[in-house]
Amino acid sequence: MLLEAKYYDRAVGYFSTSLIAYALKGISSIVKNDGRMRLVVGCPLDQDEFDALKEGNELRSVSKILHSELDKIIESSVSKIEKTRLHLFMMLIATNRLEMKFAFKPKGMYHEKIGIIRDENDNKILFHGSANETINAIRPDLNYESIAVYRNWNPEIYSSYAQEFENGFEELWGGKDKNIMTIDMPSDVYEKISQAYVKSVTQVIEAGYDEIADISELFEEREYNYPVIPKTLNGNPFKVFEHQTEALKNWFSNGRAGLFRLATGSGKTITSMYGVSTIFEKSKRPRKMLFVVAVPYQALAEQWVKELALFNMKPIKCFGSKVGWEDKLSNSINLLQSGNVEFVSVVVVNRTLVSSRFKSLILRMSEENIVFVGDECHRHATEKIMASLPKASFKMGLSATPYLEDEELQYEGPNAEKEMLTGYYGNVVADYSLTQALSSGILTP
């Protein structure tokens, strides 16, 4: 329909990667037809943020949310089709052919899915329904969704069933819906999008560009940030080193449990992410995996978040105030349990790991669906943390020096740290020393 479109009105639930990947499907036609688009996007706020916004004197919190989401969209647009749609999106904003507004509710969020498509002769089609712009909603073997589609050249039916949705969109756009607050795009967000477009203006959208031909490049897992083994890493073809392959082979043979005693800088993180990606890729459908990475402090947590993005994973950050992660984790586990998503990743600091709320949420998952990675796992050798580690069928402890060997102890008696760690993670299944890393050229002198 968009091939013939001159005007496109769209209301969607979230400002996120799916906006670029799915909700803006077909916008290349709007460019070619010199058309116009109006887009309303839901954006969740807590009560304080909504009250401040309602008073008309506080846009900073909204701008902060939108800036953050825009950064994520730009960073996560990897495939050709995502990059093309992102460029089109920015171009339409910068040239005023796409007007965008944000819808807020004091509780919950604006979550409608409505589309109105018109050609230059005012032939009009309206659609609405439960389907999100995701592969799970589109594929018939996954979610059970439905949409209703109405044509204005069947005027009696359009008037009876579709007109109220069209009127509702106009009320929403004009800020006349008493239950929803609608605001224009904040000027600083508009400026950021326009500047990003100017920087990328060398990318030309050819007149003959066929979006449909590029659909196959868009991984169905990408929308939900399922793990994907990258083709390149840091500009080089991705490869797994022999010591990493051997480590994972031993780990599988040991019942998918064990300690990885790998020298710092030799790729412990990459090894674990490659292992998780491989397990998920080879698992039988329907898949259900909760991947939890526990680290001792926040700086390392942020580093893991960046590393996971290389494998297309976008973890829930369980550190800082629980206001920022508690609902996200709870909702994601609900989606995982219901089968609406197949994979959720989490990065948690040890302080949160031992909290009662985090433990109660993780307990909702069966242990056969949990992959647990403890980075700097030697810090887990305390009774308090050991009592908090989740029951998981997949356990991996990472540390260059997980514990002292018996002969290294300065006293006689039980090696408590070793007993704790091996009791949970299993024995050391991979050894790779500094000497080996230097001689193999993995590390520089």
LUMTOR-995313 format. One record per atom (N, C-alpha, C): x negated, y, z negated; residue in one letter. Coordinates in pm, whole numbers, plus 32768, in hexadecimal, padded with zeros to 4 digits. Layout:
// residues N
XYZA
...
***
This chain:
// residues 445
7FAD7F878000M
800080008000M
7FAA807E8000M
7F3880777FB8L
7EE480ED7FAEL
7EA281118033L
7E9C80B2808FL
7E6580D18113L
7EB581408157L
7F3881498134E
7F9081AD8171E
7FAC82218113E
7F6D8221809DA
7F9582808034A
7F5F830C804CA
7FB2836C802BK
7F8B83F88029K
7F87842B7F9AK
7FDF83F57F47Y
7FE7841C7EBAY
7FF1839E7E63Y
7FAA83A17DF3Y
7FA9832D7D9CY
7FAF835E7D0BY
801A833C7CC5D
802783597C36D
801482D77BEAD
7FC382DB7B81R
7FA2825E7B3AR
7F9C82787AA4R
7FD5821F7A57A
7FCB822379C5A
7F91819E7997A
7F2781A37948V
7EE481287919V
7EC681337884V
7E9F80C2784BG
7E8E80BB77BAG
7E0C80F07783G
7D9C80DB77C9Y
7D1A80F9778EY
7CBF814377EFY
7C6B819A77BAF
7BFD81D47806F
7B85817C77EFF
7B698122784AS
7B0280BD7835S
7AD0808B78BBS
7A7C802678B4T
7A457FEC792FT
7AB57FBC798BT
7B227F8C7952S
7B907F5A79A5S
7BCE7FC979F8S
7BC2804679C9L
7BF680B67A16L
7BAF80BD7A9DL
7B2C80AA7A9BI
7ADD80AF7B16I
7AF0802E7B65I
7AEC7FBD7B1FA
7AEA7F3C7B64A
7B717F157B9EA
7BDF7F387B59Y
7C627F077B83Y
7CC87F767B9DY
7CD97FD27B3EA
7D4280377B4EA
7D2A80927BC4A
7CAB80A27BECL
7C8B80F87C5FL
7C7180A67CDCL
7CA2802C7CDEK
7C997FD97D56K
7CE0801F7DC9K
7C9C802E7E3AG
7CDB80697EAFG
7CCF80FF7EBAG
7C8781427E5EI
7C8381D47E65I
7C3082067EDAI
7BE381AE7F1AS
7B9D81D97F93S
7C0182087FFDS
7C7881CD7FFCS
7CE081F6805CS
7D118284803FS
7D1982A97FC0I
7D4183307F9CI
7CDE83957FD6I
7C5D83727FD2V
7BF683CA8009V
7C0A83D8809FV
7C1A836680E2K
7C2683678174K
7CA483B181A2K
7D0F83A88151N
7D8E83E88176N
7D9A84778145N
7D2B84AB810BD
7D2B853180D1D
7DA08541806FD
7DAC84DC8019G
7E1E84D77FBEG
7E0285147F37G
7E6285027EDDR
7E5885367E55R
7E8384C97DF4R
7E4684CC7D7CM
7E6884687D17M
7E7884AC7C90M
7EDD84807C45R
7EF084AC7BBAR
7EE584307B62R
7E93843A7AFBL
7E7783C67AA7L
7E8C83EA7A14L
7EE0839A79CFV
7EF483A9793FV
7EB9832E78FBV
7E6583467898V
7E1F82D97856V
7E3782E077C0V
7E59826E7783G
7E69826876F3G
7DE3826D76ADG
7DE082A57636C
7D6582B075E9C
7D8882A77555C
7D59823F750EP
7D7F822F7480P
7D3882927425P
7D8182CA73C7L
7D4883217361L
7D7A82F372D9L
7D29830C7271D
7D5E82F271EBD
7DB6836971C2D
7DFA835D7151Q
7E5D83C17129Q
7E1F844B7116Q
7DA8845270D9D
7D6784D370C2D
7D4485167145D
7D1084C971A3E
7CEB85017225E
7D678534726EE
7DD484E77265F
7E4F851072A8F
7E868590726BF
7E85859871E6D
7EB9861071A3D
7E68868C71C9D
7DE2867B71D0A
7D8D86EB71F5A
7DA987167285A
7DC086B372DBL
7DDD86D17367L
7E6487187374L
7EC486EA7325K
7F4A8724732CK
7F4987B67302K
7EF187D972A6E
7EE68863727AE
7EA688BC72E4E
7E6E887D734BG
7E3988C873BCG
7DB2890673A7G
7D6C88DB733EN
7CEB891B7323N
7C7888B7731BN
7C8B8840734CE
7C2287DC733DE
7C21877D73B4E
7BC887987411L
7BB8873F7485L
7B3686F1747DL
7AE5870E7416R
7A6086CF7411R
7A6786377405R
7AC2860773B1S
7ACA8576739ES
7AF68531741ES
7B54856F7467V
7B81853674E6V
7B0E8538754BV
7AC885A87554S
7A5885B375B1S
79ED854C7591S
79D485377511K
796E84D874E9K
7992844B7517K
7A1284257503I
7A4083A1752FI
7A31839275C6I
7A5D83F87610L
7A5A83F176A2L
79CC83F276D7L
79748441769AH
78E8844176C2H
78AB83B676B1H
78C88379763ES
789382F47621S
78C5828E7686S
7948829076A2E
798182317701E
794C8249778FE
793982C877B3L
790482E77838L
787682B27847L
782482C177DDD
779C828C77E1D
779E81F577F6D
77FA81B177B1K
7803812077BEK
782B80F9784DK
788981457887I
78B68128790FI
784181377970I
77F581A37961I
778481BC79BBI
771B815079ABI
76FE8129792EE
769780C47915E
76C180397944E
7743801A7938S
776F7F917954S
779D7F7D79E3S
779D7FE77A35S
77C37FD87AC2S
774B7FA17B0DS
774C7F1F7B23V
76D77EDA7B58V
76E77EB37BEAV
77587E797C0DS
77697E477C95S
77817EB87CF7S
77757E987D77K
77877EFE7DDFK
78117F3C7DD9K
78767EE97DC4I
78FF7F1D7DC5I
79197F757D4BI
78E07F517CD8E
78F17FA57C61E
78AC802C7C74E
783380287CABK
77EA80A57CC2K
783380FD7D26K
786B80BE7D8ET
78B4810B7DF3T
792F814C7DB6T
797A81017D66R
79F281397D28R
79CF81A67CC4R
796281927C7AL
793681F97C1CL
791482797C67L
78CF826D7CD7H
78AB82E27D27H
792983277D5DH
798782D87D8EL
7A0583107DC0L
7A5183587D51L
7A5583197CDDF
7A9883537C68F
7A5D83DD7C49F
79D783E47C42M
799484637C22M
79AB84C97C90M
79A7849C7D0EM
79BA84F77D7DM
7A4785327D7BM
7AAB84DF7D62L
7B36850E7D5FL
7B4C85737CEEL
7B0C85587C7AI
7B1585B77C0AI
7AD2863B7C2FI
7A5786327C65A
7A0986AA7C83A
7A4A87007CEFA
7A9586C27D4AT
7AD3870C7DB8T
7B6787287D9ET
7B9287107D21N
7C1C872E7CF6N
7C8686DE7D41N
7C61866B7D77R
7CC486157DB7R
7CF985AB7D56R
7CB785A07CE4L
7CE885497C79L
7CF8859D7BFBL
7D7485AE7BD1E
7D8F85F07B52E
7DA485857AE8E
7D6A859B7A73M
7D6D85347A0DM
7D99856E7988M
7DF5852A7945K
7E22855378C1K
7E1C84DB7862K
7E1984FA77E1F
7E0F8492777BF
7E8984977720F
7EBD84227700A
7F38841776B1A
7F1983DC7628A
7F53841775BFF
7F3883EF7536F
7FB983DB74E9F
7FB4837C748BK
80228365742DK
7FE9836A73A0K
803B8392733EP
8008839772B5P
7FE8830E727DP
802F82A872ACK
8012821F7285K
801381C97303K
7FBC81677305G
7FB48115737DG
7F77816573EFG
7F9E8143746AM
7F68818D74DCM
7FC881877551M
7FBA81E875ABY
800681E67627Y
7FD08174767DY
8028811B76A9H
7FF8809E76E6H
804D8076775DH
808F80D7779FE
80E080B67813E
80898095788CE
80C5804D78EAK
80858035796BK
80EA805579D7K
80DE80CB7A11I
813A80FA7A78I
80EA812B7AEFI
811B81117B67G
80DD81477BDFG
814781787C3FG
812F81ED7C7DI
818B82247CE2I
813682497D5CI
8156820B7DCDI
810982217E47I
8163825F7EB0I
813682CE7EEFR
818483137F56R
812E83277FD2R
816C831C8047D
8125834080C2D
814B83CE80EAD
811883FB815BE
812F84878183E
81C084A281AAE
820F843781C1N
829D844781E3N
82F884348169N
82BB843080F4D
830384218075D
834783998066D
8319833580B0N
833E82AB808EN
82F7828C800AN
833E824D7FB0K
830C82437F27K
832081B77EF0K
82BA81877EA8I
82C481067E62I
829B811D7DD1I
82EB80EA7D74L
82CA80F17CE5L
82BC80647CAFL
8255804F7C5EF
82467FCC7C1CF
82287FE17B88F
82557F847B38H
82367F877AA9H
82407EF97A74H
82067EE279FEG
820D7E5C79C4G
81A27E44795EG
81927DC67937S
81377DA578C9S
80A87D9178F7S
80917D887979A
800C7D6179A8A
7FA67DD17995A
7F387DB1794EN
7EC57E0A7947N
7E747DFF79C7N
7E107E5579D3E
7DB77E4E7A47E
7D427DF27A27E
7D5D7D757A10T
7CF57D1579EET
7D0A7C967A3DT
7C9F7C497A4AI
7CA87BCC7A95I
7D057B697A4EI
7D097B6D79C8N
7D627B13797FN
7DF47B2F799EN
7E137BAF79B5A
7E9E7BD579D3A
7EC37BB57A63A
7E617BB47ABAI
7E7C7BA47B49I
7E837B117B72I
7E297ABF7B37R
7E257A337B63R
7E9879E37B28R
7EE279977B7BP
7F57794E7B4AP
7F3778DC7AEBP
7EB878AD7AEAD
7E96783F7A92D
7E6D78707A06D
7E7178F479F0L
7E4B792A796DL
7EC77968792AL
7EC879E97912N
7F3A7A2578CAN
7FBD7A137916N
802A7A1B78CAY
80AF7A1F7907Y
80DC7AAF7903Y
80D97AF27974E
80F87B80797EE
81627B9679EAE
819C7C0E79ECS
81FB7C2D7A57S
81FA7CC27A71S
82197CE87AEEI
82307D747B0FI
82B07D7C7B61I
82F07DEF7B5BA
83657E0A7BAEA
833D7E737C15A
836C7E637C91V
83497EBD7CFEV
83C97EF07D40V
83D37F747D52Y
844B7FB27D8CY
8425800D7E00Y
847C80127E67R
846680657EDER
84D480CE7EE8R
84AE814A7F07N
851581B27F0BN
856881AE7F8CN
8543815B7FEDW
859A814B8062W
860880E48048W
860C80B47FCCN
8680806D7F99N
86B580C57F28N
86F781347F4CP
871081A17EEBP
8765817A7E74P
87C681217E86E
881E80FF7E16E
87D080B87DA8E
877E80577DCFI
872E800D7D6CI
86C480697D2FI
868380BB7D82Y
861B81157D4FY
865681767CE8Y
86CC81AB7D09S
870C82097CAES
873281C77C2AS
875F81497C32S
878F81047BBAS
871F80D37B60S
86AE80A97B9DY
864780667B4EY
85C080AC7B49Y
859D80F57BB2A
8516812E7BB9A
851181C27B94A
857F82097BACQ
857B829A7B9BQ
855882C37B0DQ
858682777AAAE
8569829B7A1FE
84D482927A01E
848D82347A42F
83FD822A7A2EF
83B4829E7A72F
83E582C47AE8E
83AA83377B2CE
83C083B67ADCE
843B83C77AA8N
8457843C7A53N
8400843B79D6N
83EE83C4799EG
839C83B77926G
830B83DF7940G
82D883BA79B4F
824F83E179D6F
8245847979E0F
82A884B87A20E
82A5854A7A2FE
82AE858F79A7E
83008559794DE
830A859278C6E
82858584787CE
824A850E788AL
81C984F5784BL
815F85547882L
815B85637905W
80F885BA7946W
810C864C791AW
81878674790AG
81A386FE78E2G
819F8715784DG
817F86AC77FFG
817986BB776DG
81FF86CC772CG
826B8697776BK
82F386A87738K
8328862F76EDK
82D985C476E7D
8304854E769CD
82EA85687607D
8353856A75B7K
83478593752BK
82FB852C74D7K
82EE84B17508N
82AA844874BAN
8216843B74DCN
81E984827542I
816084737571I
812484FD7588I
80A7850F7560M
8060858B757DM
8006857575F6M
801285CC7659T
7FC285C276D2T
7F69863D76DDT
7EE7862776F2I
7E8986967702I
7E3B86877784I
7E0F86FA77B9D
7DB986F7782FD
7D3086C07809D
7CE68698786EM
7C5E866A7855M
7C0D86DD7816M
7BCB86C477A3P
7B78872D7766P
7B11876177C9P
7AF687E377C4S
7A9F88227828S
7A1287E87827S
79E087C177B0D
7958878C77ACD
7950870177EDD
79BE86B477E4V
79C086317827V
79C8864578BEV
7A1C86A578E8Y
7A2586C77977Y
799C86F179ABY
79568742795EE
78D287727987E
786F86FF7994E
787786A27936K
781A862F7939K
783285DA79B6K
78B285C279D5I
78D385727A4CI
78A585BB7ACBI
78BD863D7AD1S
7896868B7B47S
77FF868B7B59S
77B5869B7AEBQ
772386997AF4Q
76F086117B21Q
772F85A67AEDA
7706851F7B15A
7720850A7BAAA
778D85447BDCY
77AA85387C6BY
774385827CBFY
771F85FB7C94V
76BC864A7CDFV
763786017CE7V
761085BF7C79K
759285757C77K
759484FF7CD7K
760C84C77CEFS
7614844F7D43S
764F846F7DCCS
765184EE7DF2V
769785177E6AV
765784DE7EE9V
75DC84AE7EDCT
759A84737F51T
75DD83F17F7CT
762883B47F21Q
7670833A7F44Q
76EC83607F95Q
76F083358011V
775D835A806BV
77BE82E68079V
783F83048070I
78A6829F8086I
78C782A0811CI
789F8237815FE
78B4823281EFE
7949822E820FE
796B826B8281A
79F7826F82AAA
7A3081E382BEA
79DA818682E3G
7A0A80FF82FDG
79FB80A18287G
79E080D98211Y
79CA8084819CY
7A468030817EY
7A2E7FAF816ED
7A9C7F518153D
7A8B7F1A80C6D
7ADC7F4D806AE
7AD27F247FDEE
7AF07E8F7FCDE
7B507E608018I
7B7C7DD58008I
7B0A7D748024I
7AB37D988081A
7A457D3F80A4A
79E17D2F8032A
79E17D8D7FD4D
79817D887F65D
79BA7D4A7EE6D
7A387D227EE9I
7A787CF07E70I
7A2D7C797E35I
79F97C237E89S
79B77BA97E59S
793D7BC77E04S
79077C417E13E
78907C637DC6E
78B07C827D35E
792E7CA17D1BL
79567CC67C94L
796F7C477C43L
79147C237BEBF
79227BA97B9BF
79A27BB07B49F
79EE7B447B46E
7A697B467AF7E
7A4A7B527A63E
79D47B287A39E
79B27B3179ABE
798B7BBE7982E
79637C1279E2R
79287C9279BDR
79877CEB796ER
7A087CE47990E
7A687D3A794CE
7A6B7D2078B6E
7A5E7CA2788EY
7A627C837800Y
79D67C7577C5Y
79707C9C7811N
78E67C9777E1N
78BE7C0A77B7N
78E37BAB780AY
78B57B2277F6Y
78217B1A781CY
77D47ABE77DDP
77457AB877FBP
772A7A8E788BP
76D17AD778CCV
76A97ABB7955V
76117ABF795BV
75D27A56798DI
75407A53799AI
75187AB57A07I
74C47B1779E8P
74A37B7F7A4BP
744A7B497ABBP
74597B847B2FK
74017B607B9FK
737A7BA47B92K
737B7C1C7B58T
72FE7C657B41T
72FA7C987AB2T
72827CB17A80L
726F7CE779FAL
71FC7D497A00L
72167DC679DAN
71B17E2F79E0N
71747E3D7A6BN
71C77E2B7AD0G
719A7E3E7B59G
71577DC67B98G
71487D5A7B4BN
71077CE17B7FN
716B7C6E7B82N
71577C0C7BDBP
71AF7B977BDCP
71AE7B557B53P
72257B357B20F
722D7AF87A9BF
71FB7A697A9FF
71A87A457A3EK
717979BB7A33K
7168799879A0K
717279177984V
715F78E578FDV
70D778A378F6V
708778C77892F
7002788E7885F
70097800784EF
6F9D77B97862E
6F9A772A783BE
6FB4771877A6E
6F7977707752H
6F8C775F76C1H
701D777A7699H
706277D076E5Q
70EF77EB76C8Q
7148777576F0Q
712B773D7764T
717676C77793T
716376527732T
70E776407706E
70C975D276AAE
711075E77624E
7114766375F6A
715776827577A
71EA765E757DA
722D768475EAL
72BC766875F7L
72D675D37609L
727E758F7651K
728C74FE7664K
728674B775DDK
722574DF758BN
721974A27506N
729074C374ADN
72C1753D74BBW
7335756A746CW
73B07516748EW
73C97500750EF
743A74AC7537F
7429741E7501F
73B073E9750AS
7396736074DCS
73A773527446S
739773C073FFN
73A373BF736DN
743273E07340N
749373C57395G
751E73DE7371G
7544746F7375G
750274BD73CCR
751C754C73DER
750A75997359R
749D75777315A
747875BB7298A
73E175BA728EA
73A9761F724EG
73197620723BG
72DF76AB722EG
726276AE7200L
7216772971EFL
71B7773D7264L
71B477B57299F
715977D97305F
70E8782C72C8F
707377EC72B8R
70007832727FR
6FAB786672F4R
6FD978D77329L
6F9B791073A0L
6F5A7995737EL
6EE279AA73AEA
6E987A257391A
6EE77A9F73BDA
6EDB7B0B736FT
6F1E7B887392T
6EF37BB5741DT
6F567BD57472G
6F377C0174F9G
6F387B927560G
6F507B177534S
6F4C7AA67592S
6FD67A8275C7S
703B7AD175A7G
70BD7ABE75E6G
71237A707597G
71257A7F7512K
71897A3874C1K
72167A6274E8K
72277AE674F9T
72AC7B1B751AT
72DB7AE775A1T
72847AEF7606I
72A77AC1768CI
72C77A2C768AI
727879E0763ET
728F794F7635T
731B79327602T
734379767596S
73C7795C755BS
7436798875B9S
742679FC75FAM
748F7A2D7654M
749C79D376CFM
742C79A37700Y
743079477773Y
747578C5774AY
7457789576CFG
7497781A769EG
752D782A7691G
7559789A7656V
75E978B27645V
762E78BF76CCV
75EF79077729S
762A791877AFS
7638789377F6S
75D4783D77E6T
75D777B97826T
7646776277EBT
765177657766I
76BA77157724I
774377437754I
775977C67756F
77DC77FB777DF
77FA77DA780FF
779677E97864E
77A977D078F4E
77CF773F790EE
779676E378C1K
77AB765478DAK
781D76197887K
785976697830S
78C6763677DDS
7943761E7833S
798F75BB780CK
7A0C759E7852K
7A767604782AK
7AC97629788AR
7B397682786ER
7BAB7634782DR
7BFB767277D8P
7BEF76FB77AAP
7B8077097744P
7B2B776E7757R
7ABA778476FER
7AE277DE7689R
7A9A77CC761AK
7AB7781E75A4K
7A3578287554K
79F4789D7558M
797278AA7517M
7967793074CFM
7942792A744EL
792079A173FFL
788A799D73E7L
784479FE741DF
77B27A047415F
778D7A7073B0F
774F7A487340V
772D7AA472D4V
76967AAB72C5V
76617B2572CAV
75D27B3C72B3V
75C47B8C7232V
75797B5671D2A
75647B997151A
74D57BCD714AA
74C67C4C7123V
74427C8C711BV
74377CD57097V
73BC7CF1706AP
73AD7D2E6FE5P
73CE7DC36FDEP
73BB7E0F704AY
73D07E9F703EY
74067ED970C1Y
74397F5370B8Q
74867F8E7125Q
74327FA971A2Q
73B67FD47193A
73637FF17208A
73537F74725FA
73407F02721EL
73357E857268L
73BB7E5E72A6L
74287E7E725FA
74AE7E637295A
74C47EAF7317A
749F7F2F7319E
74AF7F7F7392E
74597F497404E
73E47F1773E0Q
738C7EDB7446Q
73CD7E607484Q
740D7E0E7431W
74547D987464W
74C87DC074BFW
750E7E2A749BV
757E7E5874EEV
754C7E79757BV
74DA7EBD7584K
74A17EDE7607K
74757E617652K
74397E04760BE
74097D89764CE
747F7D35767FE
74E87D2D762FL
755C7CDE7658L
759D7D1676D6L
75967D9976E8A
75D07DD77760A
758D7DA477DFA
750E7D7B77D5L
74C77D467849L
75067CC47879L
75497C7E781EF
758F7C017840F
76267C187845F
764E7C96785BN
76DA7CBD786CN
772F7CB177EEN
76EF7CA3777BM
773A7C9976FEM
77437D2276BBM
77B87D3E7686K
77D27DBE7643K
78077D9D75B8K
77AE7D917556P
77D87D5E74D3P
78237DC5747FP
78727D927422I
78AE7DE673BAI
78417E047355I
782F7E847336K
77C47EAE72DBK
77F77EAA724BK
77D67E447203C
78047E367178C
779A7E6D711AC
778B7EEF711EF
77347F3470C0F
77657FC470B6F
773B8007704BG
7775808A702EG
77FB80786FE9G
784F80DD6FF1S
78D280D96FB1S
7929806B6FEES
797180226F98K
79C57FB56FCBK
7A3B7FE9701CK
7A57806C700FV
7AC180A87061V
7AA1809770F5V
7A1E80977115G
79F5808E719FG
79F8800371DBG
79F77F9B7186W
79EE7F1471BEW
7A5C7EB47190W
7A9A7ECD711DE
7AF57E6B70E3E
7B697E497140E
7BAF7EAF7170D
7C227E9671C8D
7BF77E5A724DD
7B867E897283K
7B547E537302K
7B387DBE72F6K
7AF67D977289L
7AD57D0A7277L
7B537CB87262L
7BAE7CE97210S
7C2B7CA171F5S
7C7B7C8D7276S
7C897CF972C5N
7CD47CF07342N
7C907C9373A5N
7C0D7C9973ACS
7BC37C44740AS
7BD07BB173E5S
7BCF7B937365I
7BE17B097339I
7C6E7AD97358I
7CCF7B337349N
7D5A7B107370N
7D607AEB7403N
7D227B3D7457L
7D217B2374E7L
7CDA7AA17508L
7C6E7A8674BFL
7C217A0C74D5L
7C72799174AEL
7CB47999743CQ
7D047928740EQ
7D7C790E7468Q
7DB5797A74A0S
7E2C796A74F5S
7E0A79417583S
7D89794475A6G
7D61791E762CG
7D6379907690G
7D807A0B7662N
7D807A7D76BEN
7CF47AA476E9N
7C917A897695V
7C067A9876BDV
7BBE7A177696V
7B4C79FF76D5E
7B03798276BDE
7A8179977672E
7A587A167662F
79D67A307626F
79D77AB675DCF
79A07AB77565V
798E7B327517V
79037B2F74DAV
78BA7B9E74E6S
78357BA674A8S
78367C0E7439S
77E47BF573D4V
77DF7C4A735CV
774E7C5A7332V
77277CD5730EV
76A67CED72CDV
76C37D247243V
768F7CE171DDV
76AF7D047153V
762E7D107103V
76277D7470ABV
75B47D7E7051V
75D17D296FD5V
75677CFE6F93N
75767CA16F23N
75CF7CD86EB4N
75CB7D5B6EA2R
761D7D976E39R
76B27D816E56R
76D87D8D6ED4T
77637D746EFAT
77817CDF6EFET
771F7C926F25L
772E7C016F2FL
77607BC36EADL
77317BF96E3CV
77567BC06DBAV
77D67BFD6D81V
78117C5F6DC7S
788B7C9F6D95S
79037C416D9FS
795E7C4F6D43S
79D27BF66D3FS
7A2A7C066DBAS
7A387C826DEDR
7A8F7C986E61R
7A577C566EDER
79D57C676EF5F
79987C286F6BF
79A47B906F62F
79867B5A6EEEK
798D7AC86EDFK
7A1A7A936EF5K
7A7E7ADD6EC3S
7B097AAD6ED2S
7B337AAE6F65S
7B027B0F6FB4L
7B257B147042L
7AE37AA2708EL
7A657A877070I
7A1D7A1C70B6I
7A5879947093I
7A8A79867019L
7AC479066FEEL
7B3F78DE7040L
7B79793F7087R
7BEE791F70DAR
7BC878CC7154R
7B4778C97176M
7B1B787D71EAM
7AEA77F371BFM
7B07778F7210S
7AD5770771F6S
7A3F7704720DS
79F876B471BFE
796776B471C8E
793476847250E
798276307296E
79557601731AE
795776707382E
799576E17361N
799C775273BFN
793B77C2739CN
78E777AE7336I
788E78187309I
77FD77F8732DI
77BB785A736BV
772A78557382V
76ED78BF7327V
7696789572CCF
765B78F3726BF
75C578FB7280F
759479767291V
7504798F72A0V
74D979EB722EV
747879BE71E1G
74407A107177G
73B77A4371A0G
73AE7AC671BED
732D7B0071E1D
72E57B2A7161D
72617B1A7162E
72137B2D70E6E
72527AD87079E
72687A5B709BC
72B87A037043C
727579E76FBEC
71F27A036FB0H
71B079EE6F2EH
71F27A426EC1H
72367AAF6EEAR
727C7B046E89R
72FE7AC46E58R
73257A556E93H
739F7A106E67H
738579AC6DF6H
7307799F6DD0A
72E4793A6D6BA
72FE796E6CDEA
737A79986CC5T
73A779BC6C3ET
742C79766C26T
744A795E6BAAE
74C679156B8BE
754179636BB9E
753D79E86BABK
75B07A3A6BD0K
75CC7A326C66K
75637A426CB7I
75787A3E6D49I
759879B26D77I
7555794F6D3FM
757078C46D67M
760378A06D50M
763B78D36CE4A
76C878B66CC6A
772678FD6D27A
76F279616D70S
774679B06DCAS
773879886E5CS
76D679366E7FL
76C279116F0BL
773878BB6F3AL
776A78D66FB1P
77E2788E6FE0P
77C677FE7007P
782B77AA6FF7K
78217722702BK
782B772B70C3K
77C376FB7106A
77BE77087198A
7782768A71D5A
77B876627247S
778375EC728CS
7704760C72D8S
76ED768D72F0F
767576B97337F
762A771972DBF
75B176F472AFK
756577477253K
74D677557283K
74A877D17283M
742277EE72B5M
73E17855725AM
73727833721CG
7329789171C7G
72AC78C1720FG
729979457215L
7228797F725EL
71CB79C671FCL
714B79A47201S
70EA79E871ADS
705E79BD71D7S
70027A1D71D8A
6F7779FA71F3A
6F3E79AA717EA
6F6D79C67105T
6F3E7981708CT
6FB579637032T
700278FB704FP
707B78E26FFFP
705E78C36F6CP
6FF0787C6F51Y
6FCE785B6EC6Y
6F3D78306EC2Y
6F0378316E47L
6E7D77FC6E33L
6E8277646E33L
6E1E77276E6DE
6E1576956E67E
6DEC766B6DDAE
6E0775ED6DBAD
6DED75BE6D31D
6D5D75D76D07D
6CFE75BE6D63E
6C7075CB6D3FE
6C46765D6D2EE
6C9A76B96D5BE
6C7A77486D4EE
6CAA77826CCAE
6CFF773A6C83L
6D35776E6C05L
6CC877786B9BL
6CD677DC6B46Q
6C7477F26ADCQ
6C9777A66A5CQ
6D0077586A63Y
6D2B771069EDY
6D6476896A17Y
6D70763069B9E
6DAA75AE69D5E
6E3C75B069AFE
6E8C756969F9G
6F1A756569DDG
6F69756D6A5EG
6FEB75726A53P
703F75726ACBP
702B75F26B1EP
702E75E36BA0N
702376546BFDN
70B176866C17N
70E176E06BBFA
716E77066BBEA
719A77466C41A
714777A46C75E
716E77E86CF1E
717A77846D65E
711B772B6D6EK
711D76C76DD9K
7199766E6DCEK
71B776456D55E
722B75EE6D40E
72AD76346D65E
72B876B36D40M
733276FF6D61M
7342770B6DF9M
72D777366E3CL
72E077506ECBL
72F776D16F1CL
72AC766A6EFFT
72BE75ED6F4AT
734275AA6F26T
737275C16EA9G
73F375896E82G
746575C26ED4G
7459763F6F00Y
74C2767D6F52Y
74A376746FE7Y
742C76A4700EY
740D76AD709CY
73D9762A70D8Y
73A275D37083G
735E755D70B6G
72C9757570BBG
727E751270E6N
71EC751C70EAN
71BC7575715BN
713B75947157V
70FD75E171C4V
7100758D7243V
713C75C372ACV
7146757B732BV
70ED75B97397V
70B4762E7379A
705F767173DBA
6FF276BE7394A
6F7676A973BDD
6F0276EE7386D
6EB8773173F8D
6E9E77B073EAY
6E5277F97450Y
6E0578667408Y
6D83785173F6S
6D3178A873A4S
6CFC791F73F2S
6CC1797E73ABL
6C8079F073EBL
6C1179C17448L
6BC6795E741BT
6B597929746DT
6B8D78F374F2T
6BFA78A674ECQ
6C3678707566Q
6C6A78E075C0Q
6CAC79437582A
6CE379B175D1A
6C767A007617A
6C057A1575D3L
6B957A5E760FL
6B577A0D7681L
6B3F798D7669S
6AFD793976CES
6B5579257749S
6BDA792A7736S
6C37791977A6S
6C50799C77F1S
6C1E7A0B77BBG
6C357A8C77FBG
6CBE7AC777DDG
6D067A8C777DI
6D8A7AC17757I
6D777B447709I
6D117B4976B4L
6CEE7BC2766AL
6C657BF47695L
6C517C76768ET
6BCE7CAF76ACT
6B7A7CB0762CT
6AF77CB07638P
6AA57CB775BFP
6AC87D2D7567P
***
